[in-house]
Amino acid sequence: MMAPVNRSGRRSKGDRKFVGFRIATPKADAMDLVAKAEGYQYVSDWLSDLVDERLANTNLHAIVQQEELPLGRLAS
């Protein structure tokens, strides 16, 4: 009988999607300092919390989204 596998490391945060961007080096350095000062080990966790806060304070239903063009009806 095999012993149960003990996993180490960070607990899974669920399904994720990579979102990357470039930022000026001085701003990136400042982000790193602020994230560490606020107790974050990773800048990506700090940024994720900032995005969560912004999304929580944004009425997503009020954002007008473009509707799909009725190409099937026009082609007939």
C-alpha positions in Angstrom: 0.0 0.0 0.0 1.3 3.4 -0.9 1.6 6.2 1.6 -0.6 9.3 0.9 1.1 12.1 -1.1 1.8 15.2 1.0 2.0 18.2 -1.3 4.0 21.3 -0.3 3.9 24.7 -1.7 1.1 27.2 -2.3 -2.5 26.1 -2.3 -4.3 26.2 -5.7 -6.2 29.4 -6.3 -8.4 27.7 -9.0 -8.6 28.3 -12.7 -6.4 31.2 -13.8 -5.7 33.2 -17.0 -2.4 35.0 -17.7 -2.7 38.7 -18.2 0.7 40.4 -18.8 1.7 43.9 -19.6 4.8 46.0 -19.8 5.4 49.0 -17.6 8.2 51.5 -17.2 11.0 50.2 -15.0 10.7 52.9 -12.3 6.9 52.2 -11.9 7.6 48.4 -11.8 10.2 49.0 -9.0 7.7 51.2 -7.1 5.0 48.5 -7.5 7.4 45.9 -6.0 8.2 48.2 -3.0 4.5 49.0 -2.3 3.5 45.3 -2.6 6.3 44.2 -0.2 5.4 47.1 2.2 1.8 45.9 2.2 2.9 42.3 3.1 2.6 40.7 -0.3 5.3 38.2 -1.3 4.3 38.4 -5.0 3.5 41.6 -7.0 1.0 39.6 -9.0 -1.1 38.9 -5.8 -1.0 42.6 -5.0 -2.1 43.5 -8.6 -4.8 40.8 -8.4 -6.2 42.4 -5.2 -6.2 45.8 -6.9 -8.1 44.5 -9.9 -10.6 42.7 -7.6 -11.2 45.9 -5.7 -11.8 47.9 -8.9 -14.1 45.3 -10.3 -16.1 45.1 -7.1 -16.7 48.9 -7.4 -17.6 48.8 -11.1 -21.1 48.3 -12.4 -20.3 45.8 -15.1 -24.0 45.8 -16.3 -23.7 49.5 -17.1 -20.9 48.9 -19.6 -22.3 49.0 -23.1 -21.2 46.1 -25.1 -21.4 45.9 -28.9 -24.0 43.5 -30.2 -23.2 40.8 -32.8 -24.0 41.9 -36.3 -26.9 40.0 -37.9 -24.8 38.7 -40.9 -26.9 35.6 -41.3 -30.1 37.6 -42.0 -28.3 40.0 -44.3 -26.8 37.3 -46.5 -30.1 35.7 -47.4 
